[in-house]
């Protein structure tokens, strides 16, 4: 099984959950950066 196949397989199983985690992580990172910089 190639890496791309494994990745697409994982996304198919829990794609929405991964998207939510990415959005949450991005939001927390942006909030942390804004607080730390300013």
PyMOL Python script that loads the backbone (N, CA, C, O; Angstrom):
from pymol import cmd

cmd.read_pdbstr("""\
ATOM      1  N   UNK A   1       0.847  -1.200   0.000  1.00  0.00           N
ATOM      2  CA  UNK A   1       0.000   0.000   0.000  1.00  0.00           C
ATOM      3  C   UNK A   1       0.881   1.248   0.000  1.00  0.00           C
ATOM      4  O   UNK A   1       1.761   1.397   0.848  1.00  0.00           O
ATOM      5  N   UNK A   2       0.642   2.122  -0.938  1.00  0.00           N
ATOM      6  CA  UNK A   2       1.460   3.329  -1.018  1.00  0.00           C
ATOM      7  C   UNK A   2       0.999   4.363  -0.003  1.00  0.00           C
ATOM      8  O   UNK A   2      -0.062   4.229   0.606  1.00  0.00           O
ATOM      9  N   UNK A   3       1.818   5.400   0.168  1.00  0.00           N
ATOM     10  CA  UNK A   3       1.512   6.431   1.152  1.00  0.00           C
ATOM     11  C   UNK A   3       0.225   7.170   0.788  1.00  0.00           C
ATOM     12  O   UNK A   3      -0.602   7.444   1.657  1.00  0.00           O
ATOM     13  N   UNK A   4       0.057   7.493  -0.499  1.00  0.00           N
ATOM     14  CA  UNK A   4      -1.137   8.226  -0.931  1.00  0.00           C
ATOM     15  C   UNK A   4      -2.393   7.394  -0.707  1.00  0.00           C
ATOM     16  O   UNK A   4      -3.435   7.932  -0.330  1.00  0.00           O
ATOM     17  N   UNK A   5      -2.303   6.084  -0.935  1.00  0.00           N
ATOM     18  CA  UNK A   5      -3.464   5.226  -0.706  1.00  0.00           C
ATOM     19  C   UNK A   5      -3.814   5.176   0.774  1.00  0.00           C
ATOM     20  O   UNK A   5      -4.988   5.233   1.139  1.00  0.00           O
ATOM     21  N   UNK A   6      -2.798   5.070   1.626  1.00  0.00           N
ATOM     22  CA  UNK A   6      -3.039   5.032   3.061  1.00  0.00           C
ATOM     23  C   UNK A   6      -3.658   6.337   3.529  1.00  0.00           C
ATOM     24  O   UNK A   6      -4.564   6.351   4.362  1.00  0.00           O
ATOM     25  N   UNK A   7      -3.149   7.438   2.974  1.00  0.00           N
ATOM     26  CA  UNK A   7      -3.643   8.756   3.382  1.00  0.00           C
ATOM     27  C   UNK A   7      -5.107   8.936   2.975  1.00  0.00           C
ATOM     28  O   UNK A   7      -5.924   9.374   3.784  1.00  0.00           O
ATOM     29  N   UNK A   8      -5.439   8.603   1.733  1.00  0.00           N
ATOM     30  CA  UNK A   8      -6.807   8.760   1.263  1.00  0.00           C
ATOM     31  C   UNK A   8      -7.738   7.815   2.034  1.00  0.00           C
ATOM     32  O   UNK A   8      -8.890   8.155   2.302  1.00  0.00           O
ATOM     33  N   UNK A   9      -7.233   6.629   2.387  1.00  0.00           N
ATOM     34  CA  UNK A   9      -8.019   5.674   3.165  1.00  0.00           C
ATOM     35  C   UNK A   9      -8.340   6.247   4.537  1.00  0.00           C
ATOM     36  O   UNK A   9      -9.464   6.113   5.019  1.00  0.00           O
ATOM     37  N   UNK A  10      -7.364   6.880   5.164  1.00  0.00           N
ATOM     38  CA  UNK A  10      -7.563   7.476   6.479  1.00  0.00           C
ATOM     39  C   UNK A  10      -8.551   8.630   6.385  1.00  0.00           C
ATOM     40  O   UNK A  10      -9.426   8.777   7.238  1.00  0.00           O
ATOM     41  N   UNK A  11      -8.411   9.450   5.346  1.00  0.00           N
ATOM     42  CA  UNK A  11      -9.315  10.579   5.166  1.00  0.00           C
ATOM     43  C   UNK A  11     -10.743  10.098   4.928  1.00  0.00           C
ATOM     44  O   UNK A  11     -11.699  10.729   5.379  1.00  0.00           O
ATOM     45  N   UNK A  12     -10.883   8.981   4.219  1.00  0.00           N
ATOM     46  CA  UNK A  12     -12.216   8.454   3.940  1.00  0.00           C
ATOM     47  C   UNK A  12     -12.897   8.018   5.238  1.00  0.00           C
ATOM     48  O   UNK A  12     -14.106   8.189   5.401  1.00  0.00           O
ATOM     49  N   UNK A  13     -12.114   7.456   6.159  1.00  0.00           N
ATOM     50  CA  UNK A  13     -12.681   6.967   7.421  1.00  0.00           C
ATOM     51  C   UNK A  13     -13.020   8.129   8.356  1.00  0.00           C
ATOM     52  O   UNK A  13     -14.106   8.162   8.935  1.00  0.00           O
ATOM     53  N   UNK A  14     -12.106   9.070   8.503  1.00  0.00           N
ATOM     54  CA  UNK A  14     -12.324  10.146   9.477  1.00  0.00           C
ATOM     55  C   UNK A  14     -11.961  11.510   8.890  1.00  0.00           C
ATOM     56  O   UNK A  14     -11.283  12.312   9.533  1.00  0.00           O
ATOM     57  N   UNK A  15     -12.415  11.761   7.675  1.00  0.00           N
ATOM     58  CA  UNK A  15     -12.089  13.011   7.001  1.00  0.00           C
ATOM     59  C   UNK A  15     -12.631  14.217   7.738  1.00  0.00           C
ATOM     60  O   UNK A  15     -11.905  15.185   7.962  1.00  0.00           O
ATOM     61  N   UNK A  16     -13.896  14.173   8.117  1.00  0.00           N
ATOM     62  CA  UNK A  16     -14.503  15.323   8.782  1.00  0.00           C
ATOM     63  C   UNK A  16     -13.840  15.583  10.133  1.00  0.00           C
ATOM     64  O   UNK A  16     -13.667  16.735  10.531  1.00  0.00           O
ATOM     65  N   UNK A  17     -13.471  14.515  10.834  1.00  0.00           N
ATOM     66  CA  UNK A  17     -12.824  14.676  12.137  1.00  0.00           C
ATOM     67  C   UNK A  17     -11.459  15.328  11.966  1.00  0.00           C
ATOM     68  O   UNK A  17     -11.082  16.203  12.745  1.00  0.00           O
ATOM     69  N   UNK A  18     -10.715  14.898  10.939  1.00  0.00           N
ATOM     70  CA  UNK A  18      -9.393  15.478  10.669  1.00  0.00           C
ATOM     71  C   UNK A  18      -9.537  16.951  10.304  1.00  0.00           C
ATOM     72  O   UNK A  18      -8.760  17.784  10.770  1.00  0.00           O
ATOM     73  N   UNK A  19     -10.522  17.275   9.476  1.00  0.00           N
ATOM     74  CA  UNK A  19     -10.748  18.669   9.083  1.00  0.00           C
ATOM     75  C   UNK A  19     -11.022  19.526  10.312  1.00  0.00           C
ATOM     76  O   UNK A  19     -10.506  20.638  10.425  1.00  0.00           O
ATOM     77  N   UNK A  20     -11.828  19.014  11.226  1.00  0.00           N
ATOM     78  CA  UNK A  20     -12.163  19.764  12.437  1.00  0.00           C
ATOM     79  C   UNK A  20     -10.916  19.986  13.284  1.00  0.00           C
ATOM     80  O   UNK A  20     -10.721  21.071  13.831  1.00  0.00           O
ATOM     81  N   UNK A  21     -10.072  18.962  13.392  1.00  0.00           N
ATOM     82  CA  UNK A  21      -8.842  19.078  14.171  1.00  0.00           C
ATOM     83  C   UNK A  21      -7.903  20.107  13.549  1.00  0.00           C
ATOM     84  O   UNK A  21      -7.277  20.893  14.259  1.00  0.00           O
ATOM     85  N   UNK A  22      -7.807  20.099  12.218  1.00  0.00           N
ATOM     86  CA  UNK A  22      -6.938  21.055  11.518  1.00  0.00           C
ATOM     87  C   UNK A  22      -7.427  22.478  11.735  1.00  0.00           C
ATOM     88  O   UNK A  22      -6.630  23.374  12.014  1.00  0.00           O
ATOM     89  N   UNK A  23      -8.738  22.693  11.610  1.00  0.00           N
ATOM     90  CA  UNK A  23      -9.292  24.030  11.796  1.00  0.00           C
ATOM     91  C   UNK A  23      -9.089  24.496  13.229  1.00  0.00           C
ATOM     92  O   UNK A  23      -8.754  25.657  13.461  1.00  0.00           O
ATOM     93  N   UNK A  24      -9.286  23.606  14.191  1.00  0.00           N
ATOM     94  CA  UNK A  24      -9.109  23.962  15.597  1.00  0.00           C
ATOM     95  C   UNK A  24      -7.652  24.283  15.880  1.00  0.00           C
ATOM     96  O   UNK A  24      -7.350  25.275  16.543  1.00  0.00           O
ATOM     97  N   UNK A  25      -6.749  23.452  15.382  1.00  0.00           N
ATOM     98  CA  UNK A  25      -5.320  23.684  15.604  1.00  0.00           C
ATOM     99  C   UNK A  25      -4.892  25.006  14.981  1.00  0.00           C
ATOM    100  O   UNK A  25      -4.119  25.755  15.578  1.00  0.00           O
ATOM    101  N   UNK A  26      -5.394  25.295  13.776  1.00  0.00           N
ATOM    102  CA  UNK A  26      -5.047  26.542  13.103  1.00  0.00           C
ATOM    103  C   UNK A  26      -5.554  27.735  13.899  1.00  0.00           C
ATOM    104  O   UNK A  26      -4.848  28.734  14.041  1.00  0.00           O
ATOM    105  N   UNK A  27      -6.765  27.637  14.415  1.00  0.00           N
ATOM    106  CA  UNK A  27      -7.347  28.725  15.198  1.00  0.00           C
ATOM    107  C   UNK A  27      -6.542  28.961  16.475  1.00  0.00           C
ATOM    108  O   UNK A  27      -6.243  30.103  16.823  1.00  0.00           O
ATOM    109  N   UNK A  28      -6.196  27.884  17.167  1.00  0.00           N
ATOM    110  CA  UNK A  28      -5.414  28.012  18.398  1.00  0.00           C
ATOM    111  C   UNK A  28      -4.036  28.581  18.103  1.00  0.00           C
ATOM    112  O   UNK A  28      -3.534  29.413  18.858  1.00  0.00           O
ATOM    113  N   UNK A  29      -3.417  28.137  17.005  1.00  0.00           N
ATOM    114  CA  UNK A  29      -2.089  28.629  16.639  1.00  0.00           C
ATOM    115  C   UNK A  29      -2.138  30.118  16.314  1.00  0.00           C
ATOM    116  O   UNK A  29      -1.268  30.875  16.743  1.00  0.00           O
ATOM    117  N   UNK A  30      -3.136  30.537  15.568  1.00  0.00           N
ATOM    118  CA  UNK A  30      -3.263  31.954  15.223  1.00  0.00           C
ATOM    119  C   UNK A  30      -3.500  32.788  16.479  1.00  0.00           C
ATOM    120  O   UNK A  30      -2.917  33.863  16.625  1.00  0.00           O
ATOM    121  N   UNK A  31      -4.348  32.306  17.383  1.00  0.00           N
ATOM    122  CA  UNK A  31      -4.621  33.029  18.629  1.00  0.00           C
ATOM    123  C   UNK A  31      -3.347  33.150  19.465  1.00  0.00           C
ATOM    124  O   UNK A  31      -3.073  34.206  20.036  1.00  0.00           O
ATOM    125  N   UNK A  32      -2.569  32.064  19.538  1.00  0.00           N
ATOM    126  CA  UNK A  32      -1.320  32.069  20.302  1.00  0.00           C
ATOM    127  C   UNK A  32      -0.317  33.033  19.690  1.00  0.00           C
ATOM    128  O   UNK A  32       0.338  33.786  20.411  1.00  0.00           O
ATOM    129  N   UNK A  33      -0.190  33.019  18.370  1.00  0.00           N
ATOM    130  CA  UNK A  33       0.762  33.896  17.688  1.00  0.00           C
ATOM    131  C   UNK A  33       0.374  35.358  17.892  1.00  0.00           C
ATOM    132  O   UNK A  33       1.235  36.187  18.187  1.00  0.00           O
ATOM    133  N   UNK A  34      -0.895  35.684  17.740  1.00  0.00           N
ATOM    134  CA  UNK A  34      -1.344  37.060  17.912  1.00  0.00           C
ATOM    135  C   UNK A  34      -1.077  37.528  19.342  1.00  0.00           C
ATOM    136  O   UNK A  34      -0.644  38.661  19.552  1.00  0.00           O
ATOM    137  N   UNK A  35      -1.331  36.667  20.321  1.00  0.00           N
ATOM    138  CA  UNK A  35      -1.106  37.026  21.723  1.00  0.00           C
ATOM    139  C   UNK A  35       0.378  37.168  22.020  1.00  0.00           C
ATOM    140  O   UNK A  35       0.784  38.073  22.749  1.00  0.00           O
ATOM    141  N   UNK A  36       1.182  36.286  21.464  1.00  0.00           N
ATOM    142  CA  UNK A  36       2.618  36.291  21.726  1.00  0.00           C
ATOM    143  C   UNK A  36       3.314  37.466  21.037  1.00  0.00           C
ATOM    144  O   UNK A  36       4.206  38.087  21.615  1.00  0.00           O
ATOM    145  N   UNK A  37       2.908  37.768  19.814  1.00  0.00           N
ATOM    146  CA  UNK A  37       3.549  38.841  19.054  1.00  0.00           C
ATOM    147  C   UNK A  37       3.182  40.208  19.630  1.00  0.00           C
ATOM    148  O   UNK A  37       4.043  41.074  19.789  1.00  0.00           O
ATOM    149  N   UNK A  38       1.913  40.394  19.937  1.00  0.00           N
ATOM    150  CA  UNK A  38       1.455  41.698  20.418  1.00  0.00           C
ATOM    151  C   UNK A  38       1.343  41.708  21.943  1.00  0.00           C
ATOM    152  O   UNK A  38       0.970  42.725  22.528  1.00  0.00           O
TER     153      UNK A  38
END
""", "prot")
cmd.dss("prot")
cmd.show_as("cartoon", "prot")
cmd.util.cbc("prot")
cmd.orient("prot")
